[in-house]
Every structure is written in C-alpha cells, then in structure tokens.
C-alpha cells in the first residue's frame, strides 16, 4: 500500500488552515496543521513532510525567515501563501528557495493543482521502490542517469546533486528543474523565456528575475570558480548556455 504524501499547512489563522487541511485530506493527502514556526519545527521532528504550504504573514515569525531556516537544512518543497501577492515578496521567497506561491484568499482547486505540480517536479512519491529479484546481479546505473555539471554530478534517478565523493548537495525542486533543462539542451543558448517555458514556470514577472538568482545559487554549487562561470555561462543578449566540458568561447 502506497503511503499518503504528508503535507504541513502553516497558518496562524485557524479557519484558513483547517479549510485547506480538510480539502487536501479529502484528496488523499496526510495533513498536519501548524500555527507558526515553533509548531512547524516540532511537527517536522516527528514526521518529515513531503511539502509545506506556508503563510508568509504571521505575527511571531514571518514566513520568509522560516523559508530561509528550512532551506538551510533540507530541500523540502514549499508553496508560500501571501495576502499581498507583491512581486517583492514573491521574488524574495523564490530567491530563498520556495518552489511556488499563491495569493490569499486561496482558491482550493488551484492550490490542489499547485501541490500536485510541485510534488511532481520534486519527484516525491511518484515511483514506489522496486523489489529486486533474489538472483539479480546489481547493475550500474546507465550513463544517461548522471550528467556532469562542473564539480558535481546531477543524478536524475535520485534527483540530487552529488560530488565525486558521493556527498549530496541539496537542490530545491526549481533548481533541479533548471538543471534538468540544461542537461537536455547542452551547448544550446536558452533565453529566459525559453527557460521559463521548459521549466514550466508560470509567472514571468517573478520567475524571470528568479531564474537569475537560482542560476547564481546553482553556480555556487557546481562551478570551479563561481566568479568566472564556465559550466553555465551567460550569453550577452541571449540567455544561458550549458557547456558540459566547461570550455570558454567568444559567446561569453
């Protein structure tokens, strides 16, 4: 039996979090309700979530500081809720690592669609673990499951970034989405609009700027010298180009 995906709803308004929680339970999710950062951390310690729906505007600890704290410790997907829906809040939240956002009051069918979309992008709960045959000999993963990005390897099967020693370096779902796009389009200049399209980003105003910020974070993880990027390069007037071997050219 497949275990229900666990979602934590964080909102200081009890009616709002209960409404969202009841709706997600009705659609097959396991839901925990929290009224702020303290109860969220206590709940995470008891059961790790597959996704967090987080209100940005709370009196004791604001959502942006919670996002910052969570993303320093894990890559759990986060959908942020904002009553103002301001571009500044969206961009800051995305820069800190949030994966999507919705304006309040929330339209529940749209929230459900966003939850499912973020879970799909993060690869959580999509494939049950395969049971190996007793006599099967372990086989190495095919080459196409791993792509070299500078100092790291992108592992498509695990949807993770690893160094040569096998240590994992956390990726947000949106960072993995960008790396997946680059891996599928090596040595091809991709404009921001094309990246938005291929990464299924839906809000050009917030995500166009967020792409630059995400790529900056990715470069810090993969580039031998992030100050002089050679793996994911900026092409003036064009966009970005993934150069697997890290060579330089007149495009820079």
TIFIZA-367341 format. One record per atom (N, C-alpha, C, CB): residue in three letters; x, z, y. Coordinates in pm, whole numbers, padded with zeros to 5 digits, always signed. Glycine has a CB too. Layout:
BEGIN
AlaXZY/...
This chain:
BEGIN
Unk+00085+00000-00120/Unk+00000+00000+00000/Unk+00088+00000+00125/Unk-00095+00123+00001/Unk+00060-00091+00216/Unk+00138-00100+00339/Unk+00098+00011+00435/Unk+00120-00238+00405/Unk+00197+00084+00485/Unk+00169+00195+00577/Unk+00131+00141+00714/Unk+00290+00288+00587/Unk+00031+00204+00775/Unk-00015+00161+00908/Unk+00097+00181+01009/Unk-00142+00238+00951/Unk+00110+00086+01101/Unk+00210+00098+01208/Unk+00171+00211+01303/Unk+00225-00035+01285/Unk+00271+00288+01343/Unk+00248+00408+01423/Unk+00270+00377+01572/Unk+00342+00522+01377/Unk+00169+00402+01651/Unk+00175+00378+01795/Unk+00149+00510+01868/Unk+00071+00270+01839/Unk+00232+00537+01968/Unk+00212+00656+02052/Unk+00157+00612+02188/Unk+00345+00735+02070/Unk+00048+00673+02230/Unk-00012+00649+02361/Unk+00025+00764+02452/Unk-00168+00633+02351/Unk+00090+00734+02566/Unk+00132+00839+02660/Unk+00060+00817+02792/Unk+00287+00838+02680/Unk-00030+00910+02825/Unk-00108+00901+02950/Unk-00156+01040+02983/Unk-00229+00800+02937/Unk-00137+01082+03109/Unk-00180+01217+03147/Unk-00331+01227+03163/Unk-00113+01258+03276/Unk-00402+01114+03163/Unk-00547+01115+03173/Unk-00608+01113+03033/Unk-00598+00994+03257/Unk-00668+01225+02994/Unk-00719+01238+02858/Unk-00820+01130+02821/Unk-00781+01374+02840/Unk-00921+01100+02905/Unk-01019+00997+02865/Unk-00953+00861+02840/Unk-01125+00982+02973/Unk-00852+00827+02922/Unk-00785+00697+02908/Unk-00709+00689+02777/Unk-00691+00673+03025/Unk-00630+00791+02745/Unk-00550+00785+02622/Unk-00639+00792+02498/Unk-00447+00899+02620/Unk-00749+00868+02504/Unk-00839+00875+02389/Unk-00911+00743+02367/Unk-00941+00988+02408/Unk-00950+00677+02475/Unk-01017+00547+02463/Unk-00924+00445+02397/Unk-01063+00497+02602/Unk-00800+00438+02445/Unk-00703+00344+02389/Unk-00674+00381+02244/Unk-00572+00342+02472/Unk-00655+00509+02218/Unk-00624+00554+02082/Unk-00735+00520+01984/Unk-00599+00702+02081/Unk-00860+00546+02021/Unk-00974+00516+01933/Unk-00981+00366+01903/Unk-01106+00564+01997/Unk-00953+00284+02005/Unk-00964+00139+01986/Unk-00855+00088+01891/Unk-00954+00067+02122/Unk-00733+00139+01906/Unk-00624+00095+01819/Unk-00643+00145+01676/Unk-00489+00142+01874/Unk-00695+00268+01661/Unk-00724+00318+01526/Unk-00829+00229+01458/Unk-00775+00465+01531/Unk-00928+00186+01536/Unk-01033+00101+01482/Unk-00977-00030+01427/Unk-01138+00071+01589/Unk-00860-00070+01479/Unk-00798-00195+01435/Unk-00680-00170+01341/Unk-00752-00275+01556/Unk-00678-00053+01278/Unk-00587-00031+01167/Unk-00454+00035+01197/Unk-00560-00156+01105/Unk-00433+00082+01320/Unk-00307+00147+01355/Unk-00317+00298+01337/Unk-00268+00112+01499/Unk-00203+00359+01309/Unk-00190+00504+01315/Unk-00151+00541+01457/Unk-00085+00558+01211/Unk-00224+00635+01519/Unk-00207+00662+01662/Unk-00181+00810+01687/Unk-00330+00616+01741/Unk-00084+00837+01774/Unk-00062+00972+01827/Unk-00084+00968+01978/Unk+00081+01024+01791/Unk-00144+01075+02031/Unk-00173+01082+02174/Unk-00086+01188+02240/Unk-00323+01113+02197/Unk-00025+01153+02354/Unk+00062+01245+02427/Unk+00024+01244+02575/Unk+00213+01206+02408/Unk+00039+01361+02639/Unk+00002+01371+02781/Unk+00122+01363+02874/Unk-00072+01501+02805/Unk+00243+01342+02820/Unk+00360+01333+02905/Unk+00488+01325+02823/Unk+00367+01452+02998/Unk+00601+01331+02893/Unk+00730+01314+02829/Unk+00762+01421+02726/Unk+00836+01311+02932/Unk+00728+01547+02755/Unk+00761+01656+02663/Unk+00689+01638+02529/Unk+00726+01792+02725/Unk+00559+01613+02535/Unk+00483+01596+02411/Unk+00524+01467+02339/Unk+00333+01594+02439/Unk+00566+01364+02415/Unk+00613+01242+02353/Unk+00738+01269+02269/Unk+00641+01134+02460/Unk+00834+01340+02325/Unk+00958+01367+02252/Unk+00932+01453+02128/Unk+01059+01435+02344/Unk+00840+01547+02140/Unk+00804+01631+02025/Unk+00742+01546+01915/Unk+00707+01743+02067/Unk+00655+01453+01954/Unk+00590+01366+01855/Unk+00690+01274+01788/Unk+00480+01284+01921/Unk+00784+01217+01867/Unk+00886+01128+01810/Unk+00972+01203+01709/Unk+00974+01069+01921/Unk+01002+01330+01737/Unk+01084+01409+01644/Unk+01013+01429+01511/Unk+01117+01545+01706/Unk+00879+01429+01514/Unk+00802+01448+01392/Unk+00779+01319+01316/Unk+00670+01512+01424/Unk+00757+01209+01389/Unk+00734+01078+01326/Unk+00775+00968+01424/Unk+00585+01061+01284/Unk+00871+00888+01385/Unk+00919+00779+01471/Unk+00808+00676+01489/Unk+01046+00713+01412/Unk+00788+00628+01613/Unk+00684+00528+01637/Unk+00735+00386+01615/Unk+00629+00542+01778/Unk+00643+00294+01589/Unk+00675+00152+01587/Unk+00662+00091+01726/Unk+00584+00078+01489/Unk+00586+00158+01814/Unk+00565+00108+01950/Unk+00508+00221+02035/Unk+00470-00017+01952/Unk+00540+00218+02165/Unk+00488+00318+02258/Unk+00414+00246+02371/Unk+00603+00407+02316/Unk+00293+00294+02402/Unk+00218+00248+02518/Unk+00229+00359+02623/Unk+00066+00215+02483/Unk+00293+00329+02736/Unk+00337+00434+02829/Unk+00284+00410+02969/Unk+00487+00442+02831/Unk+00211+00508+03022/Unk+00166+00504+03162/Unk+00285+00535+03252/Unk+00050+00606+03186/Unk+00304+00454+03356/Unk+00417+00476+03446/Unk+00393+00589+03544/Unk+00447+00349+03522/Unk+00269+00610+03582/Unk+00238+00704+03691/Unk+00184+00835+03635/Unk+00135+00642+03788/Unk+00276+00930+03612/Unk+00237+01061+03563/Unk+00301+01168+03651/Unk+00280+01080+03415/Unk+00234+01282+03668/Unk+00279+01379+03768/Unk+00410+01450+03735/Unk+00174+01481+03786/Unk+00434+01488+03610/Unk+00551+01570+03578/Unk+00677+01487+03562/Unk+00525+01649+03452/Unk+00669+01380+03484/Unk+00784+01293+03461/Unk+00734+01149+03462/Unk+00857+01327+03325/Unk+00787+01069+03554/Unk+00734+00933+03567/Unk+00779+00847+03450/Unk+00778+00869+03700/Unk+00701+00741+03425/Unk+00725+00657+03310/Unk+00859+00586+03312/Unk+00619+00557+03299/Unk+00909+00549+03430/Unk+01036+00479+03437/Unk+01151+00566+03386/Unk+01064+00434+03580/Unk+01150+00693+03420/Unk+01256+00781+03371/Unk+01243+00803+03220/Unk+01252+00917+03444/Unk+01121+00802+03170/Unk+01100+00814+03025/Unk+01155+00691+02954/Unk+00949+00834+02991/Unk+01126+00571+03010/Unk+01179+00447+02952/Unk+01331+00452+02947/Unk+01131+00325+03032/Unk+01392+00492+03058/Unk+01539+00499+03065/Unk+01593+00590+02955/Unk+01585+00550+03204/Unk+01533+00706+02938/Unk+01578+00802+02838/Unk+01560+00747+02697/Unk+01502+00934+02853/Unk+01444+00687+02669/Unk+01416+00636+02535/Unk+01511+00523+02497/Unk+01271+00588+02525/Unk+01535+00431+02591/Unk+01616+00314+02559/Unk+01765+00347+02543/Unk+01599+00209+02667/Unk+01805+00463+02592/Unk+01943+00507+02569/Unk+01961+00557+02426/Unk+01981+00618+02667/Unk+01848+00589+02359/Unk+01855+00649+02226/Unk+01805+00556+02116/Unk+01775+00775+02223/Unk+01719+00459+02149/Unk+01663+00373+02045/Unk+01618+00242+02107/Unk+01544+00443+01973/Unk+01575+00150+02021/Unk+01523+00022+02067/Unk+01373+00011+02042/Unk+01595-00093+01997/Unk+01303+00124+02037/Unk+01159+00121+02013/Unk+01089+00036+02120/Unk+01102+00265+02013/Unk+01000-00055+02081/Unk+00929-00137+02180/Unk+00838-00050+02268/Unk+00845-00246+02110/Unk+00830-00088+02396/Unk+00748-00014+02492/Unk+00662-00111+02572/Unk+00838+00072+02587/Unk+00533-00083+02578/Unk+00442-00153+02669/Unk+00408-00055+02780/Unk+00312-00204+02596/Unk+00439-00089+02904/Unk+00413+00003+03015/Unk+00281-00032+03082/Unk+00528-00001+03117/Unk+00212+00072+03126/Unk+00088+00058+03200/Unk+00112+00100+03344/Unk-00026+00142+03136/Unk+00067+00019+03439/Unk+00087+00052+03579/Unk-00041+00030+03658/Unk+00201-00032+03639/Unk-00080+00132+03732/Unk-00204+00123+03809/Unk-00187+00030+03928/Unk-00247+00261+03857/Unk-00065+00019+03981/Unk-00043-00064+04099/Unk-00012-00209+04063/Unk+00070-00008+04182/Unk+00042-00229+03942/Unk+00081-00364+03897/Unk+00178-00430+03995/Unk-00042-00453+03879/Unk+00258-00348+04065/Unk+00350-00405+04163/Unk+00466-00475+04093/Unk+00403-00296+04256/Unk+00516-00580+04157/Unk+00629-00655+04099/Unk+00752-00566+04086/Unk+00661-00778+04184/Unk+00771-00474+04180/Unk+00888-00385+04175/Unk+00884-00299+04050/Unk+00895-00297+04302/Unk+00767-00235+04023/Unk+00755-00152+03904/Unk+00780-00234+03778/Unk+00617-00086+03898/Unk+00726-00354+03776/Unk+00740-00438+03657/Unk+00887-00474+03634/Unk+00656-00565+03670/Unk+00953-00519+03739/Unk+01091-00563+03725/Unk+01180-00445+03686/Unk+01142-00627+03855/Unk+01162-00329+03750/Unk+01244-00212+03717/Unk+01220-00171+03572/Unk+01213-00095+03812/Unk+01092-00169+03532/Unk+01062-00133+03394/Unk+01122-00229+03295/Unk+00913-00128+03373/Unk+01115-00358+03323/Unk+01174-00458+03235/Unk+01326-00448+03232/Unk+01132-00598+03279/Unk+01384-00418+03349/Unk+01529-00401+03356/Unk+01574-00284+03269/Unk+01575-00380+03502/Unk+01493-00179+03267/Unk+01527-00062+03187/Unk+01506-00084+03039/Unk+01446+00057+03233/Unk+01435-00192+03004/Unk+01420-00224+02861/Unk+01279-00232+02810/Unk+01491-00125+02783/Unk+01177-00212+02896/Unk+01039-00226+02849/Unk+01015-00370+02803/Unk+00939-00187+02961/Unk+00922-00386+02708/Unk+00900-00516+02647/Unk+00780-00591+02703/Unk+00883-00500+02500/Unk+00687-00521+02766/Unk+00570-00587+02825/Unk+00502-00486+02916/Unk+00472-00640+02714/Unk+00399-00531+02988/Unk+00326-00440+03076/Unk+00181-00486+03087/Unk+00392-00433+03215/Unk+00097-00394+03128/Unk-00044-00422+03157/Unk-00084-00342+03279/Unk-00136-00389+03034/Unk-00173-00399+03359/Unk-00227-00326+03473/Unk-00345-00241+03429/Unk-00269-00424+03585/Unk-00358-00124+03491/Unk-00474-00038+03467/Unk-00582-00068+03572/Unk-00435+00113+03471/Unk-00710-00059+03535/Unk-00762-00018+03404/Unk-00739-00124+03298/Unk-00910+00013+03414/Unk-00713-00078+03177/Unk-00672-00167+03069/Unk-00794-00235+03006/Unk-00594-00090+02963/Unk-00782-00365+02983/Unk-00881-00439+02905/Unk-00836-00428+02759/Unk-00893-00591+02951/Unk-00916-00360+02677/Unk-00871-00319+02544/Unk-00837-00437+02454/Unk-00976-00235+02479/Unk-00911-00544+02460/Unk-00880-00660+02375/Unk-00745-00721+02413/Unk-00990-00767+02385/Unk-00715-00722+02544/Unk-00585-00774+02586/Unk-00473-00681+02541/Unk-00581-00792+02738/Unk-00496-00550+02553/Unk-00395-00454+02508/Unk-00366-00473+02359/Unk-00441-00310+02534/Unk-00471-00490+02279/Unk-00451-00512+02135/Unk-00368-00637+02110/Unk-00587-00524+02064/Unk-00397-00743+02184/Unk-00321-00867+02168/Unk-00174-00847+02206/Unk-00383-00980+02254/Unk-00149-00771+02313/Unk-00012-00746+02356/Unk+00062-00659+02254/Unk-00010-00678+02495/Unk-00007-00560+02201/Unk+00053-00474+02099/Unk+00097-00557+01979/Unk-00045-00364+02054/Unk+00007-00641+01931/Unk+00041-00725+01816/Unk+00155-00821+01848/Unk-00082-00804+01771/Unk+00155-00877+01969/Unk+00259-00971+02009/Unk+00396-00903+02014/Unk+00226-01033+02145/Unk+00402-00786+02075/Unk+00531-00714+02086/Unk+00581-00673+01948/Unk+00517-00590+02177/Unk+00490-00628+01861/Unk+00530-00591+01726/Unk+00582-00712+01649/Unk+00412-00528+01652/Unk+00519-00828+01669/Unk+00568-00949+01604/Unk+00708-00985+01654/Unk+00472-01066+01628/Unk+00728-00978+01786/Unk+00858-01014+01843/Unk+00967-00919+01796/Unk+00851-01014+01995/Unk+00931-00793+01777/Unk+01030-00695+01735/Unk+01052-00697+01585/Unk+00989-00556+01779/Unk+00963-00768+01513/Unk+00979-00781+01368/Unk+00940-00658+01290/Unk+01119-00815+01336/Unk+00867-00566+01352/Unk+00832-00440+01287/Unk+00713-00460+01195/Unk+00801-00331+01391/Unk+00731-00417+01072/Unk+00619-00411+00979/Unk+00567-00546+00934/Unk+00510-00337+01040/Unk+00642-00654+00955/Unk+00589-00783+00919/Unk+00612-00816+00772/Unk+00649-00890+01005/Unk+00724-00773+00716/Unk+00755-00808+00579/Unk+00786-00681+00500/Unk+00872-00906+00573/Unk+00710-00655+00391/Unk+00743-00541+00306/Unk+00875-00565+00235/Unk+00631-00516+00203/Unk+00943-00457+00204/Unk+01072-00470+00136/Unk+01052-00531-00001/Unk+01142-00333+00125/Unk+01136-00625-00037/Unk+01126-00691-00166/Unk+01185-00601-00275/Unk+01196-00828-00164/Unk+01124-00601-00393/Unk+01175-00524-00505/Unk+01267-00614-00587/Unk+01059-00467-00593/Unk+01396-00583-00597/Unk+01488-00673-00667/Unk+01463-00672-00817/Unk+01632-00633-00638/Unk+01487-00785-00882/Unk+01477-00793-01027/Unk+01589-00709-01089/Unk+01485-00940-01076/Unk+01563-00641-01199/Unk+01662-00549-01257/Unk+01797-00615-01285/Unk+01608-00492-01386/Unk+01796-00741-01333/Unk+01922-00803-01371/Unk+01979-00894-01262/Unk+01903-00882-01497/Unk+01916-00895-01149/Unk+01961-00987-01044/Unk+02095-00943-00988/Unk+01858-00995-00932/Unk+02182-01039-00969/Unk+02312-01011-00910/Unk+02301-01021-00759/Unk+02420-01108-00965/Unk+02347-00921-00684/Unk+02337-00929-00538/Unk+02406-01053-00485/Unk+02399-00804-00474/Unk+02338-01119-00391/Unk+02390-01241-00331/Unk+02417-01218-00183/Unk+02293-01358-00352/Unk+02525-01272-00129/Unk+02550-01258+00015/Unk+02443-01332+00094/Unk+02690-01312+00052/Unk+02417-01280+00214/Unk+02318-01345+00299/Unk+02365-01484+00337/Unk+02291-01260+00427/Unk+02273-01580+00345/Unk+02315-01715+00385/Unk+02371-01715+00526/Unk+02198-01813+00376/Unk+02460-01811+00552/Unk+02528-01816+00681/Unk+02429-01824+00797/Unk+02621-01936+00687/Unk+02316-01892+00775/Unk+02222-01911+00885/Unk+02156-01780+00930/Unk+02116-02010+00846/Unk+02169-01674+00849/Unk+02108-01547+00887/Unk+02192-01470+00988/Unk+02085-01461+00763/Unk+02318-01514+01011/Unk+02406-01445+01104/Unk+02466-01547+01201/Unk+02518-01368+01029/Unk+02464-01512+01327/Unk+02518-01601+01430/Unk+02619-01522+01513/Unk+02404-01659+01522/Unk+02736-01582+01532/Unk+02840-01515+01610/Unk+02810-01528+01758/Unk+02979-01573+01578/Unk+02807-01413+01827/Unk+02794-01409+01973/Unk+02913-01329+02026/Unk+02656-01346+02018/Unk+03022-01398+02057/Unk+03137-01330+02114/Unk+03194-01224+02023/Unk+03100-01268+02246/Unk+03189-01098+02066/Unk+03246-00988+01989/Unk+03149-00933+01885/Unk+03288-00876+02082/Unk+03029-00987+01875/Unk+02927-00933+01785/Unk+02867-01043+01697/Unk+02816-00865+01865/Unk+02790-00998+01599/Unk+02711-01085+01513/Unk+02564-01055+01534/Unk+02749-01067+01364/Unk+02483-01160+01551/Unk+02338-01143+01556/Unk+02286-01163+01414/Unk+02270-01245+01656/Unk+02228-01058+01359/Unk+02174-01061+01222/Unk+02024-01089+01231/Unk+02201-00927+01146/Unk+01983-01212+01196/Unk+01842-01248+01206/Unk+01756-01169+01108/Unk+01824-01397+01182/Unk+01808-01142+00988/Unk+01728-01071+00889/Unk+01693-00930+00937/Unk+01803-01063+00755/Unk+01793-00862+00993/Unk+01771-00725+01042/Unk+01731-00722+01188/Unk+01897-00641+01022/Unk+01736-00838+01255/Unk+01707-00848+01397/Unk+01788-00744+01476/Unk+01556-00829+01423/Unk+01918-00746+01449/Unk+02006-00648+01512/Unk+02138-00714+01551/Unk+02032-00527+01418/Unk+02213-00645+01635/Unk+02344-00691+01680/Unk+02448-00598+01620/Unk+02353-00694+01837/Unk+02549-00655+01551/Unk+02650-00573+01486/Unk+02790-00620+01522/Unk+02630-00577+01333/Unk+02884-00525+01522/Unk+03023-00563+01545/Unk+03091-00592+01412/Unk+03098-00450+01623/Unk+03220-00623+01416/Unk+03290-00661+01294/Unk+03304-00546+01195/Unk+03426-00715+01329/Unk+03288-00424+01241/Unk+03294-00309+01151/Unk+03158-00274+01093/Unk+03349-00188+01226/Unk+03054-00350+01132/Unk+02920-00326+01080/Unk+02837-00229+01160/Unk+02930-00276+00942/Unk+02890-00179+01272/Unk+02815-00087+01355/Unk+02705-00160+01431/Unk+02909-00015+01453/Unk+02587-00102+01434/Unk+02474-00165+01502/Unk+02472-00128+01649/Unk+02342-00125+01436/Unk+02442-00226+01733/Unk+02429-00206+01877/Unk+02284-00239+01914/Unk+02532-00295+01958/Unk+02208-00140+01965/Unk+02064-00158+01984/Unk+02030-00276+02074/Unk+02004-00033+02041/Unk+01924-00346+02036/Unk+01866-00454+02115/Unk+01719-00424+02139/Unk+01884-00592+02045/Unk+01671-00452+02259/Unk+01527-00449+02280/Unk+01468-00576+02219/Unk+01491-00438+02431/Unk+01337-00575+02198/Unk+01271-00693+02142/Unk+01292-00815+02231/Unk+01122-00666+02122/Unk+01290-00794+02362/Unk+01306-00907+02454/Unk+01450-00958+02453/Unk+01266-00867+02595/Unk+01549-00870+02438/Unk+01688-00914+02428/Unk+01709-00994+02300/Unk+01784-00793+02433/Unk+01652-00945+02190/Unk+01662-01020+02065/Unk+01596-01156+02080/Unk+01598-00941+01949/Unk+01481-01161+02149/Unk+01413-01288+02169/Unk+01500-01389+02242/Unk+01285-01267+02245/Unk+01573-01343+02345/Unk+01661-01434+02418/Unk+01778-01480+02331/Unk+01715-01366+02545/Unk+01839-01388+02256/Unk+01950-01426+02170/Unk+01904-01525+02062/Unk+02012-01302+02105/Unk+01783-01505+02013/Unk+01728-01597+01912/Unk+01712-01737+01971/Unk+01593-01545+01859/Unk+01666-01745+02096/Unk+01652-01875+02162/Unk+01788-01941+02179/Unk+01583-01858+02299/Unk+01887-01864+02225/Unk+02021-01922+02243/Unk+02079-01968+02108/Unk+02116-01818+02309/Unk+02058-01888+02003/Unk+02112-01924+01871/Unk+02053-02056+01821/Unk+02083-01812+01770/Unk+01928-02081+01856/Unk+01861-02205+01812/Unk+01896-02323+01902/Unk+01710-02185+01811/Unk+01963-02297+02015/Unk+01994-02404+02110/Unk+02139-02395+02158/Unk+01899-02399+02230/Unk+02237-02399+02067/Unk+02377-02387+02109/Unk+02420-02509+02190/Unk+02469-02370+01988/Unk+02508-02485+02287/Unk+02567-02590+02370/Unk+02461-02672+02443/Unk+02654-02682+02285/Unk+02349-02609+02473/Unk+02242-02677+02546/Unk+02208-02594+02669/Unk+02117-02697+02455/Unk+02205-02657+02785/Unk+02170-02586+02908/Unk+02020-02559+02908/Unk+02212-02669+03033/Unk+01985-02432+02924/Unk+01845-02390+02925/Unk+01813-02333+03062/Unk+01816-02286+02812/Unk+01717-02393+03129/Unk+01674-02341+03258/Unk+01597-02211+03237/Unk+01586-02445+03334/Unk+01576-02136+03344/Unk+01497-02014+03333/Unk+01355-02046+03288/Unk+01494-01938+03467/Unk+01297-02155+03340/Unk+01162-02192+03296/Unk+01159-02219+03147/Unk+01113-02315+03374/Unk+01262-02288+03096/Unk+01265-02318+02953/Unk+01284-02191+02871/Unk+01378-02418+02921/Unk+01366-02100+02919/Unk+01383-01972+02851/Unk+01252-01893+02850/Unk+01493-01890+02917/Unk+01182-01895+02964/Unk+01052-01829+02970/Unk+00958-01885+02865/Unk+00990-01844+03110/Unk+00958-02017+02853/Unk+00869-02083+02757/Unk+00908-02050+02613/Unk+00871-02235+02779/Unk+01035-02064+02580/Unk+01079-02044+02442/Unk+01072-01898+02400/Unk+01221-02096+02425/Unk+01091-01806+02495/Unk+01084-01663+02464/Unk+00944-01607+02475/Unk+01177-01586+02555/Unk+00846-01695+02504/Unk+00706-01654+02514/Unk+00682-01551+02623/Unk+00658-01600+02381/Unk+00760-01554+02730/Unk+00736-01466+02844/Unk+00617-01519+02923/Unk+00862-01455+02935/Unk+00535-01426+02976/Unk+00408-01473+03030/Unk+00398-01459+03182/Unk+00297-01399+02966/Unk+00487-01388+03246/Unk+00472-01366+03389/Unk+00599-01414+03459/Unk+00444-01215+03421/Unk+00595-01532+03517/Unk+00715-01590+03577/Unk+00771-01503+03688/Unk+00686-01729+03631/Unk+00684-01440+03766/Unk+00730-01360+03881/Unk+00820-01245+03836/Unk+00611-01304+03960/Unk+00778-01172+03732/Unk+00857-01059+03686/Unk+00965-01102+03589/Unk+00768-00955+03622/Unk+00932-01191+03496/Unk+01025-01224+03390/Unk+01138-01315+03435/Unk+00950-01289+03277/Unk+01117-01398+03537/Unk+01225-01486+03583/Unk+01344-01402+03628/Unk+01176-01577+03697/Unk+01318-01301+03710/Unk+01424-01210+03752/Unk+01475-01126+03635/Unk+01374-01119+03866/Unk+01382-01087+03546/Unk+01420-01002+03434/Unk+01513-01075+03338/Unk+01297-00953+03361/Unk+01502-01207+03328/Unk+01593-01282+03241/Unk+01737-01260+03286/Unk+01559-01433+03243/Unk+01764-01270+03417/Unk+01899-01248+03467/Unk+01949-01108+03432/Unk+01904-01269+03620/Unk+01862-01009+03445/Unk+01900-00871+03417/Unk+01926-00851+03268/Unk+01792-00775+03465/Unk+01842-00912+03185/Unk+01860-00898+03040/Unk+01989-00967+02996/Unk+01740-00957+02965/Unk+02016-01083+03051/Unk+02138-01153+03014/Unk+02260-01073+03059/Unk+02141-01295+03075/Unk+02251-01008+03174/Unk+02359-00922+03218/Unk+02384-00810+03118/Unk+02328-00864+03357/Unk+02276-00749+03065/Unk+02291-00643+02966/Unk+02349-00698+02835/Unk+02157-00575+02939/Unk+02299-00816+02795/Unk+02349-00878+02672/Unk+02499-00908+02684/Unk+02272-01008+02641/Unk+02540-00960+02800/Unk+02682-00991+02820/Unk+02770-00867+02804/Unk+02703-01053+02958/Unk+02721-00753+02850/Unk+02798-00630+02836/Unk+02822-00596+02689/Unk+02727-00514+02907/Unk+02733-00643+02603/Unk+02743-00611+02460/Unk+02825-00713+02382/Unk+02606-00601+02400/Unk+02827-00840+02427/Unk+02886-00946+02343/Unk+03011-01012+02401/Unk+02783-01050+02319/Unk+03027-01008+02532/Unk+03136-01083+02594/Unk+03269-01008+02582/Unk+03104-01110+02742/Unk+03377-01078+02547/Unk+03509-01014+02551/Unk+03541-00961+02690/Unk+03617-01113+02508/Unk+03501-01034+02793/Unk+03518-00990+02931/Unk+03388-01017+03006/Unk+03640-01063+03000/Unk+03297-00918+03015/Unk+03166-00940+03079/Unk+03176-00990+03222/Unk+03086-00813+03078/Unk+03288-00958+03291/Unk+03304-01005+03429/Unk+03333-01154+03435/Unk+03417-00928+03498/Unk+03380-01211+03323/Unk+03408-01355+03315/Unk+03344-01409+03187/Unk+03564-01383+03317/Unk+03211-01419+03188/Unk+03140-01456+03064/Unk+03177-01596+03015/Unk+02990-01449+03086/Unk+03203-01605+02885/Unk+03237-01733+02824/Unk+03145-01769+02709/Unk+03380-01731+02775/Unk+03064-01673+02663/Unk+02975-01696+02549/Unk+02837-01741+02597/Unk+02963-01569+02463/Unk+02778-01663+02687/Unk+02654-01706+02754/Unk+02692-01730+02900/Unk+02538-01597+02740/Unk+02701-01856+02935/Unk+02757-01894+03065/Unk+02648-01937+03161/Unk+02858-02006+03048/Unk+02670-01909+03287/Unk+02581-01955+03393/Unk+02621-02096+03435/Unk+02584-01859+03515/Unk+02525-02186+03436/Unk+02548-02324+03480/Unk+02481-02340+03616/Unk+02492-02429+03376/Unk+02560-02359+03719/Unk+02506-02364+03855/Unk+02400-02473+03867/Unk+02618-02389+03957/Unk+02283-02433+03916/Unk+02175-02528+03934/Unk+02105-02567+03806/Unk+02225-02648+04001/Unk+02148-02509+03693/Unk+02090-02549+03565/Unk+02026-02436+03488/Unk+02193-02611+03481/Unk+02095-02325+03473/Unk+02044-02214+03396/Unk+02154-02147+03318/Unk+01933-02260+03303/Unk+02137-02138+03185/Unk+02234-02071+03100/Unk+02266-02158+02979/Unk+02180-01933+03054/Unk+02389-02140+02925/Unk+02434-02217+02811/Unk+02505-02123+02714/Unk+02526-02333+02854/Unk+02464-02130+02586/Unk+02530-02053+02481/Unk+02642-02136+02423/Unk+02430-02010+02371/Unk+02765-02088+02439/Unk+02883-02157+02389/Unk+02938-02077+02271/Unk+02990-02174+02500/Unk+02907-02115+02145/Unk+02945-02034+02029/Unk+03093-02000+02021/Unk+02905-02104+01904/Unk+03178-02096+02058/Unk+03322-02070+02048/Unk+03380-02009+02173/Unk+03395-02198+02017/Unk+03295-01993+02277/Unk+03340-01929+02399/Unk+03435-02012+02482/Unk+03406-01802+02366/Unk+03432-02147+02462/Unk+03524-02230+02541/Unk+03470-02247+02683/Unk+03545-02368+02474/Unk+03558-02276+02774/Unk+03519-02300+02913/Unk+03511-02450+02937/Unk+03618-02232+03011/Unk+03437-02487+03042/Unk+03428-02630+03077/Unk+03393-02642+03224/Unk+03322-02703+02990/Unk+03383-02766+03270/Unk+03354-02790+03411/Unk+03212-02756+03448/Unk+03382-02933+03445/Unk+03129-02718+03348/Unk+02991-02680+03379/Unk+02987-02547+03453/Unk+02908-02671+03251/Unk+03086-02462+03436/Unk+03083-02329+03499/Unk+03094-02340+03649/Unk+03195-02240+03446/
